[in-house]
Amino acid sequence: MKRTILCEKDEEGHFVMECPELPGCLTEGETLEEALESINEAIAGCITSRIKTDTCE
């Protein structure tokens, strides 16, 4: 399933990524590659957590 990922650079130059379809799914990385890896892990974690707690929307 494809998800929307929003990406911005913060004041310190880090890449901040968010998945708007999963409220609270937000991460950052010093490089774009690091941030992409981190957001993919965060998305998987959010989905797994919601399945385990039966809070899927």
Residue frames as qw, qx, qy, qz and C-alpha x, y, z in Angstrom:
[[0.000, 0.889, 0.457, 0.000, 0.00, 0.00, 0.00],
 [0.399, 0.414, -0.024, 0.818, 1.31, 3.44, -0.89],
 [0.347, -0.761, -0.412, 0.362, 1.37, 6.16, 1.75],
 [0.219, 0.891, 0.010, 0.398, 1.89, 9.91, 1.56],
 [0.690, -0.348, -0.195, 0.604, 5.13, 11.11, 3.15],
 [0.077, 0.980, 0.037, 0.181, 5.71, 14.78, 3.91],
 [0.775, -0.097, -0.099, 0.617, 9.31, 15.95, 4.18],
 [0.013, 0.978, -0.016, 0.207, 10.75, 19.22, 5.47],
 [0.610, 0.221, -0.409, 0.641, 14.15, 20.41, 6.61],
 [0.457, -0.811, -0.331, 0.155, 14.25, 21.77, 10.15],
 [0.050, -0.984, 0.169, -0.025, 16.34, 24.68, 11.45],
 [0.538, -0.594, 0.571, 0.178, 19.28, 22.36, 12.08],
 [0.333, 0.517, -0.647, -0.451, 19.19, 20.92, 8.57],
 [0.296, -0.015, 0.950, -0.101, 17.68, 17.56, 9.55],
 [0.376, -0.105, -0.637, -0.665, 15.05, 15.96, 7.35],
 [0.379, 0.075, 0.670, -0.633, 11.73, 15.64, 9.19],
 [0.317, -0.055, -0.771, -0.549, 9.23, 13.17, 7.74],
 [0.438, 0.096, 0.579, -0.680, 5.61, 12.55, 8.57],
 [0.089, -0.210, -0.891, -0.392, 2.93, 10.16, 7.35],
 [0.342, -0.115, 0.118, -0.925, -0.36, 12.13, 7.58],
 [0.718, -0.161, -0.508, -0.448, -2.50, 8.98, 7.26],
 [0.739, -0.280, -0.552, 0.268, -0.99, 7.73, 10.53],
 [0.212, -0.892, 0.062, -0.395, -1.31, 10.52, 13.12],
 [0.629, -0.705, 0.328, -0.008, 1.77, 10.67, 15.32],
 [0.892, 0.095, 0.260, 0.358, 3.95, 8.86, 12.79],
 [0.182, 0.966, -0.156, 0.101, 6.81, 11.35, 12.62],
 [0.853, -0.283, 0.130, 0.420, 10.57, 10.95, 12.45],
 [0.196, 0.945, -0.233, -0.120, 13.77, 12.65, 11.37],
 [0.900, -0.025, 0.152, 0.407, 17.24, 11.93, 10.06],
 [0.292, -0.676, 0.243, 0.631, 20.46, 13.79, 9.41],
 [0.012, -0.228, 0.684, 0.693, 20.38, 12.68, 5.76],
 [0.659, 0.140, -0.192, -0.714, 17.50, 12.03, 3.38],
 [0.614, 0.122, -0.772, -0.108, 18.40, 8.33, 3.24],
 [0.149, 0.001, -0.803, 0.578, 18.43, 8.10, 7.05],
 [0.406, 0.125, 0.290, -0.858, 15.06, 9.85, 7.28],
 [0.687, 0.148, -0.447, -0.554, 13.50, 7.57, 4.63],
 [0.490, 0.053, -0.857, 0.149, 14.71, 4.46, 6.44],
 [0.007, 0.053, 0.665, -0.745, 13.44, 5.83, 9.72],
 [0.537, 0.120, 0.067, -0.833, 9.97, 6.76, 8.42],
 [0.674, 0.094, -0.646, -0.345, 9.56, 3.31, 6.84],
 [0.359, -0.028, -0.844, 0.397, 10.39, 1.71, 10.20],
 [0.196, 0.090, 0.444, -0.870, 8.03, 4.13, 11.97],
 [0.629, 0.082, -0.279, -0.721, 5.17, 3.33, 9.58],
 [0.623, 0.014, -0.780, -0.062, 5.66, -0.40, 10.10],
 [0.203, -0.052, -0.743, 0.636, 5.74, 0.13, 13.87],
 [0.375, 0.066, 0.185, -0.906, 2.60, 2.28, 13.86],
 [0.697, 0.048, -0.459, -0.549, 0.66, -0.25, 11.81],
 [0.536, 0.006, -0.822, 0.191, 1.86, -3.19, 13.94],
 [0.019, -0.042, -0.612, 0.789, 0.95, -1.36, 17.14],
 [0.512, 0.068, 0.015, -0.856, -2.51, -0.48, 15.87],
 [0.696, 0.021, -0.644, -0.317, -3.17, -4.07, 14.81],
 [0.421, -0.019, -0.809, 0.411, -2.04, -5.41, 18.20],
 [0.050, 0.188, 0.538, -0.820, -4.15, -2.90, 20.12],
 [0.165, 0.557, 0.797, 0.167, -7.10, -3.15, 17.71],
 [0.012, 0.738, 0.202, -0.644, -7.06, 0.60, 17.01],
 [0.294, 0.074, 0.618, 0.725, -6.95, 0.42, 13.21],
 [0.326, 0.501, 0.212, -0.773, -9.12, 3.02, 11.52]]
